[in-house]
C-alpha cells in the first residue's frame, strides 16, 4: 500500500513538474493597437525619416500585410469593429463615442469561451463596459512625459511587464495592448529636423506644417518604443516562441485627408504579424485584409470556429503562406464625430479603384484640425488658410478639404494619394456605375436605411466608461 502511495505521489509530482514547464496548448495572442497612426510612417512600410526600430524588427521577424484597412477612420467605430467582427452599422457603434448594440458579443467573450485569460491595457474607447468583459489591467495608464496639453493618460508598459511576469503561462493569454500614441496631442520634437523631412503630397508645405510633422514623428517613435517594451517583456518572460503578436492601428493619423476620411490616408492601416514557427520571417503579402477580419482569425487560431454571421472572415491561410488572396473588395464607413464632423460617407476599394459616396455633400467638411484648438492641428491649419490668400494651389487644397462632391473615384494604382477625382471622367463611367451599385447593395446588406442619413444622435450615444 505504501509502495502504491509512493508511486502515485511520484507520478503526481512528475505530472506537476511537466505541466508547470509546458507552454499553453493554444498560442498566446498579443494584439497591439496604435492610435491614429498612418501606415506609411515607419520603416517597415518604406519611410526613411521616421525612427521605428521595433516596428521594423516585427516586419523582419514576421509578415507584413501591405494592404490592410480599418472599417472606419474614427476611433470608436474602428475599435468596435475589430472587437466584434462586425462592421459599424451592424454592431451599432457607427459614430465616434457611440456604444455597440445590446446583445452584441465581443472579443473577450469569444476568447474566454476558448479558455483564454483576456486582458486589455491602455486605451479602451469602447462601450458599454458590460459588453466588453475584458480584465481591465489596473495601473495600465500613466501620465506621459513630454506631451503638451495632455488631457488623458498613456499606456503603462511596466504594468504589462508585471502581468506577464505573474501570469501562469500554462493558461493561454489574450492580451490587447492599446497605446495612446500618436493620437494628438503630440510630444515635443525629439531630434527630427523640420528642414530635412519629406512631406506627403496632400499636405501644404509651411514652416508650421513641418514643425507639427516633427512632433507627430516624435510621438510615432514614442509609440514604437512601447512596442519594443512589450515585445521585450514577452521575450524576457518566455512567451515569444508561443505567441502570435499582431501590430496594427485603428486608423490613419490626424492630418487633413487622413483621420475622419475614407481616403487610404484615413483607413489604410499597418498590419504586422509575428508567429514563430508558423509565419516565415520577412514575409509579405498583397492580400487585401480588413481589420474586421482580426477577430475571426484569432478565434480560428485559438481552436474555435468563426461566427457565420460575422462581416469579418479569417485570414489564417494568408498567415500560413497558403494563399496571397483574401478579399476582392474592402468597404468602409464614416458617420461623424459629435458636432465637429457631420459629413457621413461610404466607400469601396478594389485592387485598382476607390469609390467614395458623400451622403451630405452640401454640408461643409469640418474637423478638429480646422475648427479645434492649436494642438489639434489649428497651429498649422491657420498657416494654410493664410497661404491660400495668395497661393492658388493652397486655396485649392483648402477648398478640396472643406467641400466634398457627391461621388469620388480614384485610380489608387496610378494615384495612391487620391488627388485626382475621376468621377466625371467618361472613360471611367462604367467603373463608377459598378462601384456605385456595389455600395448601394452593401449598405442594404448592412441594414442601412437608404432613405435616412444616420448621424450621431441616431446611435446609443452616452458617456463611455474607460479603463483606469
TIGUVO-346394 format. One record per residue: residue in one letter; x, y, z negated of N, C-alpha, C, CB in turn. Coordinates in steps of 0.001 Angstrom, whole numbers, plus 500000, padded with zeros to 6 digits. Glycine has a CB too. Layout:
<rs>
AXYZXYZXYZXYZ;...
</rs>
This chain:
<rs>
X500832498797500000500000500000500000500864501249500000499060500008498788;X501956501171499137502883502302499091503563502481500427503927502108497991;X503897501348501086504538501425502397503640502060503429504948500055502861;X502340501701503327501382502302504267501263503793504019499997501633504144;X501222504198502726501126505612502401502326506377502937501009505803500895;X503521505782502755504738506438503259504706506580504780505986505645502837;X504213505546505460504143505601506923503195506702507379503693504247507493;X502029506779506674501072507831507042501649509211506765499750507651506277;X502361509337505625502952510626505269504000511035506282503567510571503872;X504861510094506649505915510388507635505283510742508984506882509173507791;X504239509997509358503564510288510624502949511664510631502499509257510902;X502333512044509492501721513364509394502767514461509489500943513496508092;X503905514231508803504972515223508869505521515367510277506089514855507918;X505689514224510963506193514291512339505204515009513245506473512882512881;X503903514743513047502881515434513850502919516930513595501478514885513537;X503032517322512299503054518734511948504277519420512541503035518907510430;X505432518768512457506647519367512982506574519520514489507856518533512600;X505998518515515154505901518575516607504926519650517043505480517226517170;X503755519691516390502750520669516785503194522079516452501424520369516111;X503925522241515345504384523574514973505356524129515994505034523548513603;X506090523243516644507076523707517616506511523789519021508276522800517608;X505285523238519208504719523174520549504062524489520924503711522038520649;X504225524908522163503528526104522615502057525812522815504144526636523906;X501264526886522987499847526714523252499661525952524552499130528075523310;X498629525090524586498371524306525793498037525213526963497232523312525556;X497214526228526719496921527232527740497916528375527601495457527753527617;X498250529027528697499243530106528588498693531292527814499693530561529978;X499558531962527088499204533251526528499015534222527697500301533761525519;X498159535204527501497889536178528561498021537580527975496465535963529185;X498851538395528602499001539792528208498595540659529396500471540107527747;X497632541536529173497185542489530193497574543882529730495635542388530444;X498504544507530443498959545857530101498325546831531089500533545962530128;X497562547803530563496848548753531409497389550159531161495318548696531138;X498017550742532182498440552132532118497235553035532364499565552418533146;X497346554288531982496213555207532044496492556324533054495919555802530646;X495721556366534143495865557414535168497263557400535779495573558802534565;X497621556303536406498964556129536963498865555762538436499749555044536185;X499429556601539290499398556338540728500368555232541086499728557606541519;X499898554294541880500632553062542173502020553299542738499853552230543133;X502201554367543533503481554555544230504523555271543385503260555328545505;X504190555621542147505117556394541327505963555508540419504354557400540492;X506554554486541007507501553624540306508390552963541352506763552553539425;X509550552529540922510488551916541851509948550667542508511756551592541147;X509100549913541797508554548670542337507740548909543601507693547982541296;X507181550110543744506392550436544928507063551500545794505011550908544515;X508376551626545650509135552422546602509628553767546155508346552618547752;X509271554230544954509747555541544524511247555501544229508971556014543281;X511935556504544707513363556651544403513595557773543405514163556918545683;X512503558341542880512590559503541994512254559145540550511658560604542480;X511183558365540370510677558112539022511466556971538369509163557773539062;X511868557184537138512675556212536394511740555218535705513598556927535346;X511643553997536261510742552969535722511443551602535711509429552898536560;X512528551448534953513289550185534996512510548965534518514525550320534164;X511581549136533592510870547979533050509766547490533986510277548323531694;X509052548418534607508086548029535626508809547370536792507273549250536109;X509954547926537169510721547370538283511221545961537958511907548286538623;X511556545728536684512002544389536274510865543384536414512521544408534818;X509649543806536089508494542930536277508365542506537735507210543629535817;X508588543463538641508495543143540071509545542118540473508654544413540917;X510737542240539917511801541278540246511501539898539674513152541776539718;X510795539852538550510540538585537881509231537909538305510528538805536405;X508391538645539036507089538074539372506563538541540709506099538409538312;X505257538699540786504557539010542034504154540476542073503318538116542197;X504416541128543195503943542486543446502769542415544418505088543392544012;X501609542825543953500436542910544823500457544300545456499086542650544024;X500621544346546755500782545635547437499457546384547607501418545419548797;X498349545628547604497066546287547865496035545854546827496561545963549294;X496102546519545678495130546304544605494347547597544403495835545859543275;X493068547473544011492205548643543959491283548590542745491385548754545240;X491108549747542105490178549872540997488746549909541529490486551135540164;X487804549539540672486398549599541050485873551022541041485570548741540121;X486548551882540278486144553277540150487378554102539806485030553451539067;X487434555364540227488593556201539921488449556963538614488827557171541039;X487712556417537660487447557076536392487575556052535263486037557735536390;X488057556496534104488491555588533035487446554558532617488882556386531839;X486309555014532078485332554067531545484780553108532597484197554817530916;X484328553587533760483823552636534762484870551628535217483307553386535962;X486109552071535381487160551159535820487434550093534764488442551934536133;X487572550502533516487881549550532441486712548599532185488233550301531149;X485492549129532239484329548267532048484249547213533143483044549098532021;X484601547582534370484600546614535469485656545533535249484844547325536809;X486847545936534794487904544964534510487446543980533439489195545679534063;X486785544482532407486430543659531252485118542892531404486350544521530043;X484370543135532494483103542415532683483088541555533936481961543394532743;X483978541812534896483918541106536166482782541594537047483775539632535926;X482144542690536636481017543269537364481342544693537787479740543244536504;X480864545081538957481059546449539423480245547413538560480661546582540914;X480607548709538582479990549671537658478467549719537683480503551019537956;X477852549700538869476399549811538908475736548597538273475918549977540345;X476370547443538337475782546228537784476040546088536280476327545014538512;X477213546545535802477445546420534360476836547586533581478941546335534074;X476486548666534284475821549795533637476703550981533349475226549350532384;X478000550772533197478920551872532891479434552476534197480109551378532004;X478572553202534889478940553712536206479429555148536183477775553605537128;X479291555839535058479851557187534928480784557211533730478725558259534776;X481647558208533675482616558243532583481910558442531244483646559360532814;X482426557774530229481914557825528856480561557137528706481801559263528401;X480167556307529673478898555597529559479132554192529009478186555530530927;X478046553524528660478113552226527999477589551128528913477320552249526690;X478105549919528748477580548794529527476165548470529050478507547541529398;X475413547823529918474043547481529597473976546432528485473326546978530840;X472868546424527783472647545415526758472671544029527396471305545660526024;X473316543106526727473366541729527202474528541400528111472128541419527904;X475276542414528558476431542152529418477564541580528571476891543452530153;X478038540384528924479149539762528197480473540256528768479068538210528276;X481495540250527938482758540876528307483946539953528062482943542166527537;X485088540396528489486332539614528427486577538947527076487499540500528750;X486488539674525953486791538983524689485858537825524396486733539957523549;X484583537943524771483652536846524520483999535628525362482219537288524805;X484302535845526636484638534720527513485930534041527080484761535194528959;X486947534834526718488227534241526342488154533560524979489315535304526334;X487346534080524080487147533397522791486496532038522997486282534256521847;X485556531969523937484909530688524233485918529639524684483840530872525305;X487037530102525247488070529191525740489177528950524713488673529740527017;X488921529365523481489853529073522393490908530116522139490516527811522657;X490800531270522777491820532307522637491535533238521463491921533113523918;X492595533705520840492522534868519970492624536078520896493667534861518855;X491697537012520796491627538107521764491788539436521037490288538071522549;X492861540147521338493236541371520631493399542502521635494541541169519818;X492999543704521243493262544890522060494034545897521222491936545515522597;X495028546522521853495859547527521185495882548782522042497308546995520937;X495812549945521387495889551201522116494530551706522538496764551046523319;X494487552346523694493271552991524174492179551956524459493566553814525438;X490930552332524172489804551462524495488950552093525589488953551185523239;X488170553134525264487334553853526238486273552931526831488205554446527364;X485717552058525993484669551128526378483629551092525268485244549709526655;X482435550664525593481422550569524570480119550008525125481185551923523949;X479189549627524230479277549739522774480191548678522172477893549632522158;X480698548957520989481709548106520375481229546670520182482125548684519047;X479947546487519828479485545127519542479430544244520785478118545177518901;X479509544848521981479539544042523198480968543815523699478709544710524285;X481920544346522978483331544116523279483987543575522005484044545440523781;X483722542296521666484169541745520390485656541400520342483377540523520079;X486475542396520685487916542243520511488257542235519027488680543373521237;X489425541734518708490071542052517440490830543353517711491039540866516922;X490384544439517112490989545744517373492199545903516466489965546902517147;X493373545949517046494618545911516286494759547151515414495819545788517229;X494815546950514131494974548053513190496325548738513405494849547548511735;X496329550036513318497552550846513467498202550688514835498554550473512394;X497383550405515858497961550277517196498030551610517923497159549292518018;X497698552695517204497802554034517768498637554907516847496404554651517987;X499435555778517420500268556714516673500220558063517368501734556201516554;X500674559087516676500806560390517326502061560361518198500875561555516269;X501929560639519502503083560540520397504017561736520263502617560415521835;X505305561508520421506251562618520345506322563385521663507635562104519966;X506461564692521568506791565497522741505680565696523743507913564895523424;X504414565491523356503305565742524279502554566983523826502347564516524355;X502448567948524732501829569218524381500310569095524285502203570283525402;X499740569762523281498301569864523184497578568545523049497791570564524351;X498227567559522446497627566233522379496395566244521467498658565203521879;X495299565686521979494065565625521226493749564201520787492926566182522049;X494593563269521138494359561871520794495687561210520459493649561122521952;X495657559939520194496859559235519789497419558414520931496575558346518596;X498558557774520687499236556995521711499429555562521224500593557635522079;X499757554689522154499978553279521842501147553105520878500233552484523124;X500948552283519859501995551954518899502511550552519205501468552050517433;X503634550465519895504165549155520278504758548401519090505221549320521358;X505073549100518006505550548418516805504460547514516232506004549441515747;X503210547985516272502103547162515795501937545914516673500797547982515775;X502173546068517974502109544919518883503203543914518534502247545377520359;X504403544415518275505517543536517909505211542773516623506811544349517745;X504629543453515651504291542800514380503217541727514576503811543843513354;X502276541992515469501262540992515777501899539741516358500227541557516747;X502785539920517327503433538777517969504302538002516982504279539244519154;X504906538696516026505750538032515039504927537142514106506523539069514227;X503692537549513814502870536836512837501911535832513460502092537817512028;X501598535978514731500612535106515361501126533663515442500263535625516765;X500242532708515190500566531296515329500525530955516818499575530393514505;X501694530780517420501781530606518868501160529315519374503205530655519289;X500750528427518458500053527207518899498653527541519411499963526181517743;X498128528676518995496822529123519477497041530122520609495977529760518322;X496423529916521772496645530846522879496168532254522527495930530350524139;X496960533218522903496690534626522601496370535370523887497897535282521879;X495283536112523876494963537035524960495094538432524385493518536780525554;X496102539146524825496432540460524274496282541520525353497868540473523696;X495407542477525130495217543600526044495909544814525438493691543883526304;X496882545351526137497676546480525654497402547671526563499207546133525621;X496888548747525980496475549903526784497249551147526370494960550150526645;X498131551588527227498859552827526979497928554020527197500107552928527899;X498231555130526544497508556377526791498218557215527853497367557181525488;X499326556749528350500112557494529338500062556798530686501573557648528874;X500206557569531775500436559022531841499182559873531980501330559321532980;X498153559571531212496983560458531143497435561820530623495861559853530224;X496843562891531136497146564208530580496733564225529106496416565342531380;X497426564960528268498421565974528617499805565339528655498389567153527610;X500572565703529683501851565058529908502929565569528972502279565256531328;X503957564741528812505114565115527994505859566289528615506062563920527823;X506696566932527812507607567928528364508594567227529300508360568694527227;X509104567953530258510051567387531221511278566846530501510466568444532263;X511600565592530785512765564956530171513713564458531254512334563790529250;X514414565402531868515506565033532764515209565052534242515961563718532423;X514002565395534646513696565460536083513954566872536611512219565044536351;X514633566948537765514967568228538379513857568616539347516339568160539107;X513099569680539056511980570051539931512409570421541345511229571202539330;X513660570788541527514121571165542872514478569950543719515328572090542774;X514588568768543109515044567590543842513960566526544050516200566978543119;X512808566730543460511751565738543646511059565965544988510724565805542486;X510443564910545501509685564988546750508207564905546434510099563861547735;X507444565886546918506014565911546657505261565132547729505505567355546590;X504228564388547355503391563734548373502685564789549214502350562783547713;X502310564471550446501824565484551386500466566085551050501755564895552734;X499733565528550106498431566097549767498531567188548701497500565002549291;X499747567436548182499956568481547189500575569713547827500841567973546054;X500231570902547313500846572140547773502139572374546998499873573342547604;X503146572820547705504475572980547120504619574362546505505566572751548178;X504394574441545199504638575674544445505545575326543269503289576332543951;X506240576312542705507081576014541531506282575389540392507761577286541035;X505041575832540219504212575288539151503869573820539403502933576107539009;X503640573470540671503365572073541003504567571201540682502988571931542482;X505738571677541041506959570905540788507211570733539288508166571590541445;X506972571774538516507155571653537072506169570645536493506985573020536388;X504911570708536938503909569773536448504240568342536868502523570166536957;X504748568204538093505104566873538581506206566257537715505558566943540054;X507153567065537277508233566560536420507696566126535064509319567630536236;X506700566855534540506095566424533274505359565103533462505127567504532733;X504644564968534573503954563711534861504960562562534972503129563833536162;X506057562768535706507068561718535830507652561357534476508181562156536779;X507830562343533606508356562070532268507393561193531482508616563381531512;X506096561428531664505111560614530970505028559214531570503746561287531016;X505252559102532883505345557781533507506506557003532896505523557905535045;X507647557664532740508814556996532159508555556591530710510043557909532236;X507768557398529997507396557045528626506548555773528614506631558207527955;X505568555710529527504745554505529633505593553301530022503620554709530657;X506543553496530929507441552409531324508228551889530121508407552883532426;X508633552790529249509340552392528029508453551489527178509778553634527218;X507166551795527110506240550959526350506094549576526980504873551636526254;X506069549525528309506045548228528998507257547399528586506021548421530540;X508418548040528557509636547346528172509607546868526739510815548234528377;X509055547676525843508997547288524436508080546079524226508516548466523585;X506936546054524912506042544909524795506692543664525398504696545201525486;X507312543828526563507975542700527215509114542160526358508505543115528587;X509895543050525751510996542616524886510480541893523645511850543818524471;X509338542341523112508750541661521957508336540237522319507538542448521430;X507793540064523515507420538719523969508643537813524025506741538781525353;X509755538351524508510997537567524591511531537266523189512067538325525422;X511542538272522356512142538128521020511402537094520178512148539475520293;X510089536997520363509291536084519540508936534785520258508025536772519098;X509581534527521378509470533232522023508228532989522859509538532215521017;X507607534049523342506370533894524115506592533851525621505430535015523791;X507634534476526098507684534856527502507561533671528458508960535584527776;X508127532510528103508113531375529030506723530775529219509056530305528539;X505817531051528268504463530506528376503427531629528391504179529536527215;X503788532746529036502890533898529043502691534439530444503427534992528140;X501436534636530794501065535354532006501001536831531636499690534838532601;X501834537636532285501906539073531989501393539832533207503376539517531625;X500321540608533002499714541376534085499874542857533778498211541004534271;X500412543605534730500531545060534583499691545734535659502023545521534676;X498864546695535233498085547464536192497781548830535593496775546720536579;X496925549597536268496460550900535784494986551024536083497255552071536433;X494278551830535286492839551930535505492485552679536777492191552604534335;X493307553651537190493107554377538440494294555291538678491785555187538413;X494207556087539747495303556988540074495413558151539100495133557515541470;X496506558881539223496821559962538292495930561178538519498285560360538425;X495899562042537518495050563233537556495715564330538381494755563739536127;X495651564126539689496111565115540666494999565333541680497433564655541372;X494979566467542348493965566662543383493981565515544391494187567999544101;X492803565014544730492590563894545657492980562546545043493387564120546939;X493310562548543742493624561309543041492456560887542166494893561470542195;X492628560902540858491567560552539925490269561290540281491995560880538482;X489133560607540109487792561107540438487510561112541940487620562508539891;X488391560516542745488194560462544188488332559027544680489199561380544912;X487690558719545794487759557370546347488812557227547436486419556976546894;X489663558224547602490837558044548452491747557014547773491593559413548694;X492650556427548541493572555460547933494325556062546762494560554947548969;X494580557363546816495286558020545723494499557926544419495552559482546070;X493189557727544512492371557608543324492107556182542887491092558286543546;X491989555249543855491583553884543484492659552826543677490387553492544275;X493682553106544466494721552094544647495551551985543369495628552439545866;X495821550769542942496448550553541638497669549658541763495448549940540657;X498646549832540872499732548848540807499193547556540235500919549369539953;X499738546449540666499372545147540091500588544240540196498125544512540825;X501247544035539071502453543215538967502177542083537980503691544073538515;X502532540869538349502178539710537534503375538770537401500974538965538146;X503746538489536163504849537565535869504286536337535160505951538257534993;X504676535158535658504235533894535060505340532870535315502842533411535659;X506314532776534413507469531908534629507080530469534954508352531926533411;X507705529925535971507438528556536385506240528403537300507241527714535194;X505439529439537435504255529396538286504355530371539454503016529699537467;X504852531564539172504999532595540202506481532755540530504382533955539734;X506794532729541801508181532881542221508667534304541938508333532546543720;X509899534456541503510443535800541279510483536605542580511854535711540673;X510305537901542442510388538850543559509424538520544694511798538886544097;X508292537902544349507281537576545359506425538805545651506390536394544888;X505881538868546842504976539948547222503781539370547978505712541008548086;X502692540110547978501531539700548763500808540927549295500575538834547919;X500240540785550488499406541823551080497929541531550888499715541968552555;X497603540512550108496199540204549833495528541422549194496075538956548907;X494319541727549632493568542829549034492795542304547826492600543479550072;X493066542920546671492501542465545406491851543646544702493588541815544508;X490680543407544133490019544404543300490327544088541840488475544430543559;X490461545114541019490716544868539602489553544149538931490992546177538886;X488381544144539558487256543374539036487527541872539135485968543731539792;X488567541502539889488952540093540039489834539590538892489679539899541354;X490286540476538029491226540069536976490585539106535985491750541296536235;X489387539416535493488749538552534502488475537147535049487448539183534029;X487901536984536248487714535627536765489020534852536882487043535681538113;X490097535548537243491398534891537360491898534429535995492421535837538005;X491761535285534988492165534915533637491370533720533131491993536097532691;X490073533726533377489224532621532919489634531311533575487748532917533217;X489907531347534873490312530113535555491658529627535045490375530331537072;X492599530528534838493906530136534315493779529544532917494857531338534294;X492815530054532138492605529566530770491844528249530730491858530602529960;X491456527734531890490778526448531938489277526535532047491119525670530746;X488744527749532219487305527917532340486861528035533788486862529130531571;X485585528244533962485010528394535297484415529790535416483929527302535575;X484888530604536377484337531955536538482832531915536778485030532679537696;X482135532931536288480687533013536439480320533221537905480114534151535574;X479283532511538342478872532586539745478331533953540112477830531536540040;X477776534688539140477172535971539459478114537152539273475960536171538622;X479369536896538960480335537986538877480605538586540259481644537488538249;X480877539872540284481354540502541518482804540112541776481217542040541440;X483561539941540712484951539540540847485090538066541166485707539863539590;X486202537724541784486491536315542047487979536053541855486049535916543478;X488279534879541397489648534523541023490597534586542216489679533127540412;X491794535138541962492848535131542980494018534244542539493342536571543255;X493695533174541792494726532263541309495558531706542464494091531118540518;X494933531358543579495687530805544708496669531804545297494738530338545788;X496369533092545174497326534110545604498527534098544665496667535519545636;X498272533996543360499365533956542379500289532771542626498802533890540956;X499699531651542963500481530428543138501128530336544522499597529218542908;X500918531349545345501538531373546663500883530474547687502950531000546542;X499644530042547402498957529149548325498271529892549466497945528329547578;X498051531190549296497419531997550330497877533443550201495881531903550240;X497793534161551296498134535579551301496897536421551624499261535862552317;X495726535804551446494470536487551740493512536325550564493834535937553041;X492717537337550321491742537262549235490433537943549617492311537896547967;X490466539237549895489273539981550280489468540645551644488933541037549214;X488396540682552412488419541418553680487996542863553480487506540745554709;X487263543111552384486734544451552122486797544757550632485282544579552635;X487071545993550330487094546479548955486060547591548820488521546983548554;X485178547474547825484190548514547564484570549265546286482763547905547443;X484205550533546241484461551331545043483396552408544925485878551964545081;X483155552850543699482140553873543457482651554928542501480866553247542908;X482084556121542631482313557172541638480992557882541408483428558180542104;X480620558067540144479377558762539827479645560160539310478574557977538805;X480370560269538215480638561595537674481323561519536331479358562384537552;X481707562685535823482381562795534533481725563927533754483920563045534708;X480589563595533141479796564573532397479422565750533297480571565069531157;X479553566973532788479127568144533558480221568674534479478686569243532617;X481439568182534315482556568721535084482545568225536523483870568354534422;X482138567007536737482270566388538051480950565693538381483471565376538090;X480228566246539355478892565745539657478738565560541167477807566709539111;X479675564840541748479680564604543192479828563112543454480822565402543887;X478755562326543288478840560868543429479192560445544851477525560228543019;X479903559322544952480365558832546250480512557318546206481707559496546645;X480471556693547374480634555251547527481620555013548672479253554539547801;X482335553883548643483326553652549698483516552176550000484654554261549308;X484049551930551171484516550607551575485876550778552218483509549908552552;X486775549823551940488107549838552550488379548483553166489204550199551509;X488848548499554403489275547277555078490784547338555260488548547098556453;X491338546383556006492773546427556287493180547752556920493166545273557203;X492307548284557765492690549454558549491931550725558188492490549165559990;X490663550609557791489850551810557656489303552000556241488708551762558637;X489067553265555910488374553651554681487183554521555071489335554410553689;X486003554142554577484789554926554790484297555413553439483687554091555522;X484010556710553335483501557298552103482176557984552398484522558300551495;X481170557652551603479863558292551688479703559212550485478713557235551746;X479609560518550738479386561501549681477890561747549564480154562832549968;X477318561375548425475866561370548284475265562766548149475481560547547094;X476020563707547616475521565080547476476569566033548064475219565431545963;X476761566022549367477823566837549962477624568331549774477926566541551422;X476390568742549490476142570172549295476641570669547946474664570465549428;X476968569745547062477477570119545740478991570278545772477077569069544689;X479468571367545298480907571653545296481629570702544350481176573123544889;X482729570129544830483516569209544027484313569998542992484456568360544920;X484151569618541740484916570244540656485500569147539774484021571216539816;X486545569490539049487147568543538116487867569324537033488122567570538843;X488421568605536075489203569266535031490396570002535628489679568246533991;X490871569545536772492016570196537408491677571627537800492467569404538641;X490536571799538448490171573120538960489384573953537959489370572971540219;X488762573316536969487895574052536058488319573949534597486491573562536199;X489297573122534291489662572884532905490714573843532380490149571492532752;X491443573388531374492488574210530764493800574007531508492655573866529264;X494799574804531151496079574784531867496682573391531931497060575730531206;X496691572673530809497357571382530765496599570286531498497566570977529348;X495349570548531871494609569612532712495055569685534168493117569887532614;X495707570768534545496098570983535925495926572412536382495322570091536809;X495210573194535600494991574592535981496302575368536066494055575268534985;X497329574920535349498604575640535384499194575665536785499597575007534417;X498995574588537561499470574628538946498337574912539928500148573310539306;X497091574514539586495964574780540484495808576280540746494665574211539893;X495959577086539708495842578534539891496901579054540852495959579253538548;X498070578411540865499105578825541827498704578462543251500458578173541482;X497936577390543390497416577008544708496403578048545198496759575599544651;X495511578437544303494491579420544664495149580744545066493507579640543487;X496169581126544316496891582357544648497570582235546004497930582683543565;X498208581102546267498876580888547553497873580912548703499638579554547547;X496681580390548465495658580310549510495176581679549971494482579505549015;X495445582718549190495045584064549587495814584549550807495246585028548438;X497005583996551017497841584444552140498313583316553045499035585176551615;X498062582065552655498565580919553403497387580087553918499506580053552518;X497255579948555231496114579252555824496119577761555471496122579428557344;X497301577150555436497386575741555081496883575515553651498832575238555228;X497313576385552745496876576267551358495373576477551253497617577274550471;X494849577421552002493411577673551983492636576453552471493072578895552843;X493172575762553468492520574567553998492521573443552965493216574104555286;X493612573301552225493688572269551187492673572551550075495119572194550601;X492592573807549651491626574186548620490201573904549098491784575679548250;X489901574273550327488573574059550887488252572569550983488468574713552266;X489219571771551402489004570328551530488716569698550173490225569658552174;X489383570196549139489155569643547809487765570007547294490224570141546836;X487339571222547529486087571698546967484860571269547758486119573179546876;X485040571065549062483895570815549937484047569480550647483738571946550962;X483117568556550392483183567224550975482077567048552015483071566147549879;X482400566495553167481365566210554161480545564999553745481991565977555546;X479446564782554438478599563631554131479362562326554301477357563630555020;X480145562221555370480875560992555650482348561289555942480235560249556833;X483193560372555508484623560455555799485098559097556297485433560902554539;X485972559128557280486529557898557847488016558114558096485791557492559171;X488827557200557601490285557333557736490899556037558239490923557731556392;X491895556178559075492722555059559504493872554976558513493237555234560994;X493779554089557548494754554064556458496100553491556883494211553263555302;X496146552878558054497431552390558548498265553526559133497216551301559601;X497646554359559941498383555473560544498335556728559688497832555779561921;X497405556776558742497204557966557910497018557524556453495966558799558404;X498085557020555809497951556419554478497498557384553387499250555824554077;X497729558688553568497283559651552556495920560243552892498304560769552409;X495273559689553941493899560043554295493712561552554450492941559514553242;X494469562105555367494450563547555613493588563935556805495850564046555826;X493317562991557725492578563308558948491269562532558988493426562993560197;X490164563246558811488837562639558821488415562335560253487806563563558138;X488152561060560539487794560619561894486292560427562072488508559323562220;X485497560855561100484056560585561155483386561202562373483389561101559904;X483900562304562866483302562961564035483992562583565335483344564461563863;X484959561677565272485694561240566460484885560145567165487125560722566079;X484443560427568380483571559495569096484236558153569367483128560107570400;X485565558120569421486251556853569684486120555878568504487732557112569984;X485718556382567346485550555529566164484087555433565746486388556063565000;X483175555781566662481747555782566323481253554400565913480931556286567502;X481719553367566596481270552012566278481761551592564893481766551015567344;X483021551877564589483558551550563258482792552297562182485061551892563173;X482516553572562427481765554369561462480396553753561191481606555807561967;X479694553369562246478357552790562089478405551462561338477705552590563457;X479400550633561649479527549331560993479803549484559497480643548513561649;X480717550368559145481061550540557739479940551241556981482361551329557603;X479253552155557631478093552815557016477034551776556628477486553870557986;X476768550834557529475766549804557267476233548846556180475450549031558546;X477508548505556176478031547627555133477861548258553749479512547311555394;X478139549544553650477979550234552376476508550268551967478546551661552461;X475615550507552911474184550525552597473728549178552034473366550880553851;X474116548104552714473717546777552262474346546428550921474095545734553299;X475595546826550727476267546546549460475595547290548310477748546930549543;X475200548520548528474517549291547487473205548606547088474243550735547974;X472498548087548073471271547361547774471566546092546983470528547018549064;X472624545391547370473016544169546656473386544477545211474196543485547365;X473929545647544973474314546056543631473124546519542788475338547159543712;X471959546595543416470774547012542679470565548503542639470846546504541303;X471248549230543509471130550684543517469886551117544294472390551324544127;X469169552071543759468012552657544423468516553723545388466999553261543387;X468387553470546687468935554392547678468161555708547759468946553731549034;X467014555761547125466228556986547131466458557839545884464765556650547254;X467395557406545068467675558126543829469174558259543636467038557413542623;X469612559438543288471043559660543031471306559410541551471483561116543442;X472134558409541274472485558102539894473513559111539389473029556660539773;X473147559839538363474040560796537739474232560406536273473484562244537867;X475171561023535571475497560589534209474312560437533270476440561543533615;X473317561329533351472217561232532401471346560009532636471372562472532468;X471557559299533756470763558120534039471267556878533309470745557867535517;X472500556925532799473065555763532122472836555834530621474553555649532418;X473314554819529922473214554810528463474339555650527901473267553362527896;X474196556952527991475262557851527573475192558025526052475150559229528301;X476317558010525428476355558205523991477785558198523509475541557133523273;X478007558562522273479380558573521740479946557156521690479413559209520329;X481146556999522180481796555687522120482547555536520815482752555492523308;X482606554324520341483349554046519103484710553487519503482566553036518161;X485726554295519349487065553912519786487805553134518703487865555148520179;X488839552415519138489699551754518160490450552801517348490691550792518858;X490865552423516164491618553360515316492938553732515952491862552759513932;
</rs>
